[in-house]
Amino acid sequence: MIWLGIETANAPLSIAVIKDGKVVAEIVQNIKLTHSAGAMPAIEEVLANAGVKPSELDAIAVSEGPGSYTGVRIGVTLAKTLAWTLQKPLVGISSLKSLAANAALYDGFICPIFDARRGNVYTAVYKGRELETIIEDYHDHIDGLLERLQALEAPILFVGVDVDVFWHKIVEVLGDYAGRVPFSHDLPRASETVRLATKVELPSVDAVHHFVPQYKRIAEAEANWLKEQKEKAHE
């Protein structure tokens, strides 16, 4: 079975082709290139390097969010367009779980973090090799997350390039309970997105129409609009 994996939920980009449980080709990069300009060429490059025609794909896996609103939207749009055009099933995987999979050999608590700006994060907590969900994907201020992690009273392994933004505060609150993966494990990998996708039942091709991103928070423009409507209602 041949899979295409697409990971664009945040600044890093990863595209992979997996054939019969083996990585054939993969791009993992964290450079200043917008996904609108870089994602499709990367898909074409990986397919070409793997010697795989789009029509030979059996399924597509995409990180469905949360993360950057634009990044998630671009990845999901590309994945849906390809899946429907090629008439292939599409599987969405949490971008946080996909990142946490980089640390899946760790038996303890794993906490992936994406910077959501203004001191906020997209995060979750998983445990062990099977990535058991301890705290569901959600959006919170870093202080709220650290309060919940303190209550676990156990070592926490953090993963993600955005951990840098909050590391000082994390250590300040959790002390020796806080640990980090090696920097080489901080970037999400589309191959992990595919690996997780192979563990779920393939949906029908018709389900592509109903596939939606999982933002976990409304876009800033929509939030501002709702705030304006509430203010007008109280005038």
Buried (B, 14 or more C-beta within 10 A) or exposed (E): EBBBBBBBBBBBBBBBBBBEEEBBBBBBEBEEBEBBEBBBEBBEBBBEEBEBEBEEBEBBBBBBBBBBBBBBBBBBBBBBEBBBEBEBBBBBBBBBBBBBBBBBEBEBBBBBBBBBEEBBBBBBBBBBEEBEBBBEBBBBEBEBBBEBBEEBEEEBBBBBBBBEBBBEBBBEBBEEBBBBBEEEBBBBBBBBBBBBBBEEEBBEBEEBEEBEBBBBBEEEEEEEEEEEEEEEEEE
